[in-house]
Amino acid sequence: MSTPSISVIIPCFNEQEVISETHRRLSQVLKAGFSTYELLFIDDGSSDNTPLILNRLQKEDNCTRVITFSRNFGHQPAVSAGIQHCRGELAVIMDADLQDPPELIPEMVALLKHEQCNVVYGVRTARRGESWFKSLTAKLFYRLINRLSDVPLPLDSGDFRLIDSEVIRAFRTLPERRKYVRGLISWIGFRQVPIYFHRTERFAGSTKYPLRKMLRFARTSLLYFSHKPLRIASSFGLISVGISLAFILWIFYLWMFRPQELVHGWSSLLVAVVFFGGIQLLTIGILGEYLSSMFDELKGRPEFIIRSGHETNFEPPVEEEENAHR
């Protein structure tokens, strides 16, 4: 099969009300602007008629492919599966609910070529159809994770983005299982530029991200790209130890010079609680630092990624050299 010029990766979970319209609009946009393309739908264990609709669309349209999960694994694994299996020279990641407009795709491709960049990521300037609570918490979340993260992450940006073949290849080398896709694409590097758009309301159906899933996603995001929470724990431990030492000096001063103001019994108890509590926090923080290092090693990420065509004075490993001569 010939390589499509662009792939569109669409994770789906119980989207029977909108999936046909998503396919129609994407097909209309891509037929007008691209010679070859593929629509790659990932059915994330849907329990409604989404699998039946996707099977019908796949039979009717040669440009449509479907990956079906054995159960609901989650949005991020679905996106990851799409990147692993897409065949296009470029790939767009977007949700099935049409809040990310398909009509923006040609503009994203034009921007990628004009800026000679590797990633064009969508930045939401407005979030229509969402409650004030969700909009506020989303803004706070993006700013918090960007402040805590060891890698700069774009603000107000979801998974809606265009990536080129270099980013696709680099992403496929990342072996970790619980991926935070938008963060990993930022971690990969290369040249990345924003495109601004108004996010519209869902075309139909209801959100598949209730508060419980949002909180779980936020927790994973915060822990995935930052060691700062562990360092904060260590800092609290040091502060607690410092406070306990100050208490000891104060109590010693009272015992030496103002014994009439010293209440017997409470001082030793207070010092013991504060001191050993601080020691415990400090110890947990230090253990956390070691565990975080082990966590990074177990992920198995490559130490660096070389841009294609920029391997100046770079000697390939012996294994690669031997394979090249076979």
C-alpha atoms as a printed R data frame, in Angstrom:
    type eleno elety resid chain resno       x      y      z
1   ATOM     1    CA   MET     A     1   0.000  0.000  0.000
2   ATOM     2    CA   SER     A     2   1.257  3.488 -0.828
3   ATOM     3    CA   THR     A     3   2.205  5.776  2.045
4   ATOM     4    CA   PRO     A     4  -0.537  8.363  2.710
5   ATOM     5    CA   SER     A     5   0.551 11.976  2.795
6   ATOM     6    CA   ILE     A     6  -1.316 12.477  6.082
7   ATOM     7    CA   SER     A     7  -2.960 10.372  8.790
8   ATOM     8    CA   VAL     A     8  -5.625 11.587 11.198
9   ATOM     9    CA   ILE     A     9  -5.699  9.741 14.527
10  ATOM    10    CA   ILE     A    10  -9.115  9.796 16.210
11  ATOM    11    CA   PRO     A    11  -9.596  8.028 19.582
12  ATOM    12    CA   CYS     A    12 -13.219  7.005 20.157
13  ATOM    13    CA   PHE     A    13 -15.145  5.893 23.208
14  ATOM    14    CA   ASN     A    14 -18.947  5.660 23.014
15  ATOM    15    CA   GLU     A    15 -19.231  8.273 20.255
16  ATOM    16    CA   GLN     A    16 -22.128  6.804 18.260
17  ATOM    17    CA   GLU     A    17 -23.920 10.165 18.036
18  ATOM    18    CA   VAL     A    18 -21.016 11.977 16.398
19  ATOM    19    CA   ILE     A    19 -18.718  9.495 14.668
20  ATOM    20    CA   SER     A    20 -20.445  9.554 11.255
21  ATOM    21    CA   GLU     A    21 -20.353 13.360 11.178
22  ATOM    22    CA   THR     A    22 -16.688 13.318 12.210
23  ATOM    23    CA   HIS     A    23 -15.913 10.979  9.326
24  ATOM    24    CA   ARG     A    24 -17.908 13.111  6.860
25  ATOM    25    CA   ARG     A    25 -16.233 16.392  7.775
26  ATOM    26    CA   LEU     A    26 -12.740 14.915  7.868
27  ATOM    27    CA   SER     A    27 -13.230 13.219  4.501
28  ATOM    28    CA   GLN     A    28 -14.521 16.446  2.982
29  ATOM    29    CA   VAL     A    29 -11.512 18.437  4.219
30  ATOM    30    CA   LEU     A    30  -8.877 15.860  3.309
31  ATOM    31    CA   LYS     A    31 -10.237 15.063 -0.173
32  ATOM    32    CA   ALA     A    32 -10.035 18.746 -1.043
33  ATOM    33    CA   GLY     A    33  -6.478 19.286  0.181
34  ATOM    34    CA   PHE     A    34  -4.516 16.013 -0.008
35  ATOM    35    CA   SER     A    35  -3.819 13.475 -2.708
36  ATOM    36    CA   THR     A    36  -3.722 10.550 -0.268
37  ATOM    37    CA   TYR     A    37  -4.777 10.280  3.347
38  ATOM    38    CA   GLU     A    38  -6.002  7.864  5.992
39  ATOM    39    CA   LEU     A    39  -8.466  8.177  8.849
40  ATOM    40    CA   LEU     A    40  -7.316  5.989 11.726
41  ATOM    41    CA   PHE     A    41 -10.060  5.477 14.308
42  ATOM    42    CA   ILE     A    42  -9.106  3.795 17.592
43  ATOM    43    CA   ASP     A    43 -12.126  2.261 19.278
44  ATOM    44    CA   ASP     A    44 -11.264  2.358 22.984
45  ATOM    45    CA   GLY     A    45 -13.584 -0.458 24.084
46  ATOM    46    CA   SER     A    46 -16.873  1.299 23.289
47  ATOM    47    CA   SER     A    47 -20.034 -0.320 24.649
48  ATOM    48    CA   ASP     A    48 -22.523  1.455 22.343
49  ATOM    49    CA   ASN     A    49 -22.880  1.244 18.539
50  ATOM    50    CA   THR     A    50 -19.551  2.943 17.841
51  ATOM    51    CA   PRO     A    51 -17.831 -0.341 16.737
52  ATOM    52    CA   LEU     A    52 -20.671 -1.140 14.308
53  ATOM    53    CA   ILE     A    53 -20.562  2.348 12.787
54  ATOM    54    CA   LEU     A    54 -16.767  2.217 12.441
55  ATOM    55    CA   ASN     A    55 -16.906 -1.204 10.769
56  ATOM    56    CA   ARG     A    56 -19.452  0.145  8.271
57  ATOM    57    CA   LEU     A    57 -17.335  3.213  7.530
58  ATOM    58    CA   GLN     A    58 -14.261  1.027  7.049
59  ATOM    59    CA   LYS     A    59 -16.080 -1.128  4.481
60  ATOM    60    CA   GLU     A    60 -17.466  1.872  2.607
61  ATOM    61    CA   ASP     A    61 -14.262  3.970  2.585
62  ATOM    62    CA   ASN     A    62 -10.858  2.599  1.590
63  ATOM    63    CA   CYS     A    63  -9.154  5.521  3.382
64  ATOM    64    CA   THR     A    64 -10.617  4.538  6.763
65  ATOM    65    CA   ARG     A    65  -8.858  2.135  9.128
66  ATOM    66    CA   VAL     A    66 -10.050  0.976 12.553
67  ATOM    67    CA   ILE     A    67  -8.131 -0.357 15.549
68  ATOM    68    CA   THR     A    68 -10.334 -1.946 18.181
69  ATOM    69    CA   PHE     A    69  -9.209 -2.418 21.782
70  ATOM    70    CA   SER     A    70 -10.221 -5.463 23.782
71  ATOM    71    CA   ARG     A    71 -11.510 -3.131 26.525
72  ATOM    72    CA   ASN     A    72 -11.427  0.502 27.591
73  ATOM    73    CA   PHE     A    73  -7.747  1.292 28.176
74  ATOM    74    CA   GLY     A    74  -8.105  5.082 28.141
75  ATOM    75    CA   HIS     A    75  -7.610  8.082 25.886
76  ATOM    76    CA   GLN     A    76  -3.813  8.297 26.110
77  ATOM    77    CA   PRO     A    77  -3.202  4.615 25.208
78  ATOM    78    CA   ALA     A    78  -5.576  5.110 22.254
79  ATOM    79    CA   VAL     A    79  -3.574  8.096 21.009
80  ATOM    80    CA   SER     A    80  -0.343  6.157 21.512
81  ATOM    81    CA   ALA     A    81  -1.712  3.217 19.500
82  ATOM    82    CA   GLY     A    82  -2.641  5.612 16.705
83  ATOM    83    CA   ILE     A    83   0.882  7.028 16.526
84  ATOM    84    CA   GLN     A    84   2.353  3.520 16.597
85  ATOM    85    CA   HIS     A    85   0.181  2.310 13.696
86  ATOM    86    CA   CYS     A    86  -0.344  5.355 11.463
87  ATOM    87    CA   ARG     A    87   1.241  5.212  7.986
88  ATOM    88    CA   GLY     A    88   1.181  8.874  6.977
89  ATOM    89    CA   GLU     A    89   4.160 11.155  6.463
90  ATOM    90    CA   LEU     A    90   2.312 13.579  8.743
91  ATOM    91    CA   ALA     A    91  -0.171 12.790 11.509
92  ATOM    92    CA   VAL     A    92  -2.909 14.821 13.155
93  ATOM    93    CA   ILE     A    93  -4.206 13.887 16.610
94  ATOM    94    CA   MET     A    94  -7.753 15.021 17.358
95  ATOM    95    CA   ASP     A    95 -10.780 13.971 19.401
96  ATOM    96    CA   ALA     A    96 -13.901 12.543 17.807
97  ATOM    97    CA   ASP     A    97 -16.308 15.075 19.344
98  ATOM    98    CA   LEU     A    98 -15.506 17.799 16.735
99  ATOM    99    CA   GLN     A    99 -14.485 20.337 19.370
100 ATOM   100    CA   ASP     A   100 -11.199 20.371 17.468
101 ATOM   101    CA   PRO     A   101 -12.238 21.640 13.993
102 ATOM   102    CA   PRO     A   102 -11.150 19.405 11.074
103 ATOM   103    CA   GLU     A   103 -11.218 22.487  8.825
104 ATOM   104    CA   LEU     A   104  -8.065 23.721 10.615
105 ATOM   105    CA   ILE     A   105  -5.936 20.829  9.325
106 ATOM   106    CA   PRO     A   106  -4.895 22.402  5.967
107 ATOM   107    CA   GLU     A   107  -3.881 25.572  7.804
108 ATOM   108    CA   MET     A   108  -1.810 23.515 10.254
109 ATOM   109    CA   VAL     A   109  -0.009 21.768  7.385
110 ATOM   110    CA   ALA     A   110   0.639 25.089  5.651
111 ATOM   111    CA   LEU     A   111   2.043 26.535  8.900
112 ATOM   112    CA   LEU     A   112   4.274 23.495  9.412
113 ATOM   113    CA   LYS     A   113   5.763 23.929  5.928
114 ATOM   114    CA   HIS     A   114   6.064 27.707  6.199
115 ATOM   115    CA   GLU     A   115   7.764 27.622  9.604
116 ATOM   116    CA   GLN     A   116   9.801 24.516  8.701
117 ATOM   117    CA   CYS     A   117   8.851 23.039 12.048
118 ATOM   118    CA   ASN     A   118   8.072 19.529 13.242
119 ATOM   119    CA   VAL     A   119   4.996 20.093 15.413
120 ATOM   120    CA   VAL     A   120   2.026 22.446 15.184
121 ATOM   121    CA   TYR     A   121  -0.012 22.316 18.386
122 ATOM   122    CA   GLY     A   122  -3.435 23.837 18.901
123 ATOM   123    CA   VAL     A   123  -3.860 26.481 21.617
124 ATOM   124    CA   ARG     A   124  -7.425 27.136 22.780
125 ATOM   125    CA   THR     A   125  -8.284 30.820 22.963
126 ATOM   126    CA   ALA     A   126 -11.892 30.020 23.939
127 ATOM   127    CA   ARG     A   127 -13.643 26.945 25.337
128 ATOM   128    CA   ARG     A   128 -17.296 27.076 24.349
129 ATOM   129    CA   GLY     A   129 -19.815 24.718 25.881
130 ATOM   130    CA   GLU     A   130 -17.764 24.135 29.025
131 ATOM   131    CA   SER     A   131 -18.701 25.196 32.535
132 ATOM   132    CA   TRP     A   132 -16.837 27.975 34.302
133 ATOM   133    CA   PHE     A   133 -15.542 25.378 36.759
134 ATOM   134    CA   LYS     A   134 -13.961 23.232 34.036
135 ATOM   135    CA   SER     A   135 -12.514 26.263 32.229
136 ATOM   136    CA   LEU     A   136 -11.032 27.659 35.443
137 ATOM   137    CA   THR     A   137  -9.573 24.356 36.627
138 ATOM   138    CA   ALA     A   138  -8.127 23.690 33.161
139 ATOM   139    CA   LYS     A   139  -6.364 27.070 33.147
140 ATOM   140    CA   LEU     A   140  -5.000 26.489 36.651
141 ATOM   141    CA   PHE     A   141  -3.909 22.955 35.770
142 ATOM   142    CA   TYR     A   142  -1.923 23.957 32.685
143 ATOM   143    CA   ARG     A   143  -0.136 26.701 34.589
144 ATOM   144    CA   LEU     A   144   0.588 24.489 37.581
145 ATOM   145    CA   ILE     A   145   2.010 21.622 35.559
146 ATOM   146    CA   ASN     A   146   4.085 24.021 33.446
147 ATOM   147    CA   ARG     A   147   5.574 25.530 36.622
148 ATOM   148    CA   LEU     A   148   6.312 22.132 38.167
149 ATOM   149    CA   SER     A   149   7.421 20.327 35.029
150 ATOM   150    CA   ASP     A   150  11.095 19.848 34.244
151 ATOM   151    CA   VAL     A   151  10.139 20.236 30.538
152 ATOM   152    CA   PRO     A   152   8.350 23.409 29.322
153 ATOM   153    CA   LEU     A   153   4.801 22.483 28.289
154 ATOM   154    CA   PRO     A   154   2.571 24.739 26.160
155 ATOM   155    CA   LEU     A   155  -0.296 26.417 27.997
156 ATOM   156    CA   ASP     A   156  -3.961 25.745 27.130
157 ATOM   157    CA   SER     A   157  -2.984 23.021 24.665
158 ATOM   158    CA   GLY     A   158  -4.569 19.584 24.465
159 ATOM   159    CA   ASP     A   159  -3.735 16.637 22.234
160 ATOM   160    CA   PHE     A   160  -4.894 18.402 19.042
161 ATOM   161    CA   ARG     A   161  -1.701 18.761 17.033
162 ATOM   162    CA   LEU     A   162   0.097 17.964 13.793
163 ATOM   163    CA   ILE     A   163   3.372 16.022 13.951
164 ATOM   164    CA   ASP     A   164   5.815 15.101 11.212
165 ATOM   165    CA   SER     A   165   7.639 11.850 10.475
166 ATOM   166    CA   GLU     A   166  10.647 12.699 12.668
167 ATOM   167    CA   VAL     A   167   8.442 13.140 15.727
168 ATOM   168    CA   ILE     A   168   6.494  9.987 14.862
169 ATOM   169    CA   ARG     A   169   9.700  7.948 14.658
170 ATOM   170    CA   ALA     A   170  11.024  9.446 17.893
171 ATOM   171    CA   PHE     A   171   7.734  8.739 19.705
172 ATOM   172    CA   ARG     A   172   7.847  5.117 18.621
173 ATOM   173    CA   THR     A   173  11.189  4.664 20.400
174 ATOM   174    CA   LEU     A   174   9.669  5.541 23.786
175 ATOM   175    CA   PRO     A   175   8.963  2.261 25.591
176 ATOM   176    CA   GLU     A   176   7.003  3.433 28.649
177 ATOM   177    CA   ARG     A   177   3.479  2.066 28.952
178 ATOM   178    CA   ARG     A   178   1.594  4.818 30.787
179 ATOM   179    CA   LYS     A   179   2.219  7.649 28.365
180 ATOM   180    CA   TYR     A   180   1.262 11.303 28.781
181 ATOM   181    CA   VAL     A   181   1.255 11.991 25.047
182 ATOM   182    CA   ARG     A   182   1.201 15.781 24.864
183 ATOM   183    CA   GLY     A   183   3.972 15.988 27.454
184 ATOM   184    CA   LEU     A   184   6.090 13.402 25.648
185 ATOM   185    CA   ILE     A   185   5.790 15.251 22.346
186 ATOM   186    CA   SER     A   186   7.036 18.380 24.114
187 ATOM   187    CA   TRP     A   187   9.854 16.331 25.692
188 ATOM   188    CA   ILE     A   188  10.911 14.966 22.280
189 ATOM   189    CA   GLY     A   189  11.792 18.492 21.228
190 ATOM   190    CA   PHE     A   190  12.433 19.634 17.651
191 ATOM   191    CA   ARG     A   191  10.787 22.849 16.470
192 ATOM   192    CA   GLN     A   192   7.211 23.305 17.704
193 ATOM   193    CA   VAL     A   193   4.907 26.252 16.943
194 ATOM   194    CA   PRO     A   194   1.355 27.078 18.118
195 ATOM   195    CA   ILE     A   195  -1.793 27.681 16.138
196 ATOM   196    CA   TYR     A   196  -4.644 29.478 17.909
197 ATOM   197    CA   PHE     A   197  -8.293 28.513 17.546
198 ATOM   198    CA   HIS     A   198 -11.680 28.724 19.255
199 ATOM   199    CA   ARG     A   199 -12.735 25.391 20.657
200 ATOM   200    CA   THR     A   200 -16.409 24.794 19.911
201 ATOM   201    CA   GLU     A   201 -19.059 22.780 21.728
202 ATOM   202    CA   ARG     A   202 -19.401 19.059 21.255
203 ATOM   203    CA   PHE     A   203 -21.331 18.221 18.083
204 ATOM   204    CA   ALA     A   204 -23.393 15.632 19.992
205 ATOM   205    CA   GLY     A   205 -23.253 13.330 22.984
206 ATOM   206    CA   SER     A   206 -21.712 13.985 26.370
207 ATOM   207    CA   THR     A   207 -18.160 14.397 27.605
208 ATOM   208    CA   LYS     A   208 -16.185 11.227 28.299
209 ATOM   209    CA   TYR     A   209 -14.014 13.035 30.850
210 ATOM   210    CA   PRO     A   210 -15.965 13.401 34.115
211 ATOM   211    CA   LEU     A   211 -14.367 14.970 37.184
212 ATOM   212    CA   ARG     A   212 -12.984 11.633 38.409
213 ATOM   213    CA   LYS     A   213 -11.094 11.010 35.158
214 ATOM   214    CA   MET     A   214  -9.926 14.620 35.023
215 ATOM   215    CA   LEU     A   215  -8.416 14.354 38.499
216 ATOM   216    CA   ARG     A   216  -6.709 11.067 37.655
217 ATOM   217    CA   PHE     A   217  -5.334 12.554 34.434
218 ATOM   218    CA   ALA     A   218  -4.090 15.634 36.314
219 ATOM   219    CA   ARG     A   219  -2.351 13.463 38.923
220 ATOM   220    CA   THR     A   220  -0.631 11.384 36.238
221 ATOM   221    CA   SER     A   221   0.444 14.521 34.386
222 ATOM   222    CA   LEU     A   222   1.921 16.157 37.489
223 ATOM   223    CA   LEU     A   223   3.899 13.094 38.539
224 ATOM   224    CA   TYR     A   224   4.975 12.122 35.018
225 ATOM   225    CA   PHE     A   225   7.122 15.113 34.163
226 ATOM   226    CA   SER     A   226   8.238 16.497 37.482
227 ATOM   227    CA   HIS     A   227  10.378 15.482 40.443
228 ATOM   228    CA   LYS     A   228   9.512 18.690 42.248
229 ATOM   229    CA   PRO     A   229   6.778 17.131 44.466
230 ATOM   230    CA   LEU     A   230   9.474 14.839 45.880
231 ATOM   231    CA   ARG     A   231  11.787 17.782 46.443
232 ATOM   232    CA   ILE     A   232   8.950 19.651 48.152
233 ATOM   233    CA   ALA     A   233   8.573 16.703 50.557
234 ATOM   234    CA   SER     A   234  12.305 16.843 51.284
235 ATOM   235    CA   SER     A   235  12.056 20.597 51.874
236 ATOM   236    CA   PHE     A   236   9.182 20.135 54.328
237 ATOM   237    CA   GLY     A   237  11.276 17.528 56.139
238 ATOM   238    CA   LEU     A   238  14.225 19.925 56.470
239 ATOM   239    CA   ILE     A   239  11.927 22.717 57.637
240 ATOM   240    CA   SER     A   240  10.376 20.424 60.264
241 ATOM   241    CA   VAL     A   241  13.809 19.387 61.511
242 ATOM   242    CA   GLY     A   242  14.835 23.059 61.689
243 ATOM   243    CA   ILE     A   243  11.695 23.977 63.652
244 ATOM   244    CA   SER     A   244  12.301 21.111 66.093
245 ATOM   245    CA   LEU     A   245  15.894 22.251 66.655
246 ATOM   246    CA   ALA     A   246  14.656 25.793 67.294
247 ATOM   247    CA   PHE     A   247  12.178 24.378 69.860
248 ATOM   248    CA   ILE     A   248  15.009 22.498 71.560
249 ATOM   249    CA   LEU     A   249  17.092 25.661 71.864
250 ATOM   250    CA   TRP     A   250  14.079 27.625 73.175
251 ATOM   251    CA   ILE     A   251  13.264 24.965 75.771
252 ATOM   252    CA   PHE     A   252  16.927 24.787 76.806
253 ATOM   253    CA   TYR     A   253  16.900 28.558 77.237
254 ATOM   254    CA   LEU     A   254  13.759 28.400 79.417
255 ATOM   255    CA   TRP     A   255  15.212 25.539 81.462
256 ATOM   256    CA   MET     A   256  18.433 27.504 82.096
257 ATOM   257    CA   PHE     A   257  17.175 31.047 82.654
258 ATOM   258    CA   ARG     A   258  13.358 31.039 83.141
259 ATOM   259    CA   PRO     A   259  12.426 27.673 84.661
260 ATOM   260    CA   GLN     A   260   9.267 29.099 86.240
261 ATOM   261    CA   GLU     A   261   7.733 29.518 82.737
262 ATOM   262    CA   LEU     A   262   8.495 25.961 81.665
263 ATOM   263    CA   VAL     A   263   5.538 23.553 81.768
264 ATOM   264    CA   HIS     A   264   6.871 20.115 82.586
265 ATOM   265    CA   GLY     A   265   6.000 17.250 80.211
266 ATOM   266    CA   TRP     A   266   4.734 19.057 77.138
267 ATOM   267    CA   SER     A   267   8.122 20.203 75.852
268 ATOM   268    CA   SER     A   268   9.688 16.778 75.447
269 ATOM   269    CA   LEU     A   269   6.528 15.451 73.762
270 ATOM   270    CA   LEU     A   270   6.311 18.387 71.337
271 ATOM   271    CA   VAL     A   271   9.986 18.204 70.430
272 ATOM   272    CA   ALA     A   272   9.789 14.451 69.863
273 ATOM   273    CA   VAL     A   273   6.722 14.709 67.594
274 ATOM   274    CA   VAL     A   274   8.080 17.574 65.501
275 ATOM   275    CA   PHE     A   275  11.614 16.207 65.289
276 ATOM   276    CA   PHE     A   276  10.758 12.632 64.332
277 ATOM   277    CA   GLY     A   277   7.989 13.800 62.008
278 ATOM   278    CA   GLY     A   278  10.568 15.934 60.221
279 ATOM   279    CA   ILE     A   279  13.021 13.048 60.069
280 ATOM   280    CA   GLN     A   280  10.345 10.827 58.531
281 ATOM   281    CA   LEU     A   281   9.442 13.411 55.880
282 ATOM   282    CA   LEU     A   282  13.110 13.955 55.106
283 ATOM   283    CA   THR     A   283  13.734 10.217 54.800
284 ATOM   284    CA   ILE     A   284  10.696  9.714 52.578
285 ATOM   285    CA   GLY     A   285  11.818 12.604 50.410
286 ATOM   286    CA   ILE     A   286  15.308 11.148 49.996
287 ATOM   287    CA   LEU     A   287  13.870  7.714 49.182
288 ATOM   288    CA   GLY     A   288  11.589  9.440 46.702
289 ATOM   289    CA   GLU     A   289  14.578 10.970 44.952
290 ATOM   290    CA   TYR     A   290  16.111  7.538 44.498
291 ATOM   291    CA   LEU     A   291  12.805  6.064 43.348
292 ATOM   292    CA   SER     A   292  12.350  8.884 40.853
293 ATOM   293    CA   SER     A   293  15.777  8.101 39.379
294 ATOM   294    CA   MET     A   294  14.847  4.424 39.147
295 ATOM   295    CA   PHE     A   295  11.527  5.430 37.580
296 ATOM   296    CA   ASP     A   296  13.326  7.356 34.846
297 ATOM   297    CA   GLU     A   297  15.616  4.386 34.182
298 ATOM   298    CA   LEU     A   298  12.738  1.921 34.017
299 ATOM   299    CA   LYS     A   299  11.017  4.111 31.411
300 ATOM   300    CA   GLY     A   300  13.940  3.370 29.112
301 ATOM   301    CA   ARG     A   301  13.747  6.653 27.209
302 ATOM   302    CA   PRO     A   302  16.644  7.299 24.825
303 ATOM   303    CA   GLU     A   303  19.275  9.580 26.313
304 ATOM   304    CA   PHE     A   304  19.116 11.811 23.244
305 ATOM   305    CA   ILE     A   305  17.449 12.007 19.822
306 ATOM   306    CA   ILE     A   306  19.416 13.009 16.744
307 ATOM   307    CA   ARG     A   307  17.638 15.032 14.078
308 ATOM   308    CA   SER     A   308  17.761 13.290 10.684
309 ATOM   309    CA   GLY     A   309  20.515 14.634  8.480
310 ATOM   310    CA   HIS     A   310  22.303 16.361 11.368
311 ATOM   311    CA   GLU     A   311  24.586 13.534 12.561
312 ATOM   312    CA   THR     A   312  27.802 15.567 12.205
313 ATOM   313    CA   ASN     A   313  30.953 13.499 12.965
314 ATOM   314    CA   PHE     A   314  28.780 10.808 14.507
315 ATOM   315    CA   GLU     A   315  30.105  7.255 14.517
316 ATOM   316    CA   PRO     A   316  27.403  4.561 14.526
317 ATOM   317    CA   PRO     A   317  27.565  1.840 17.190
318 ATOM   318    CA   VAL     A   318  29.378 -1.360 16.266
319 ATOM   319    CA   GLU     A   319  26.123 -3.308 16.150
320 ATOM   320    CA   GLU     A   320  24.609 -0.898 13.621
321 ATOM   321    CA   GLU     A   321  27.803 -0.938 11.532
322 ATOM   322    CA   GLU     A   322  27.801 -4.743 11.429
323 ATOM   323    CA   ASN     A   323  24.113 -4.793 10.441
324 ATOM   324    CA   ALA     A   324  24.822 -2.321  7.622
325 ATOM   325    CA   HIS     A   325  27.404 -4.693  6.074
326 ATOM   326    CA   ARG     A   326  25.209 -7.803  6.202
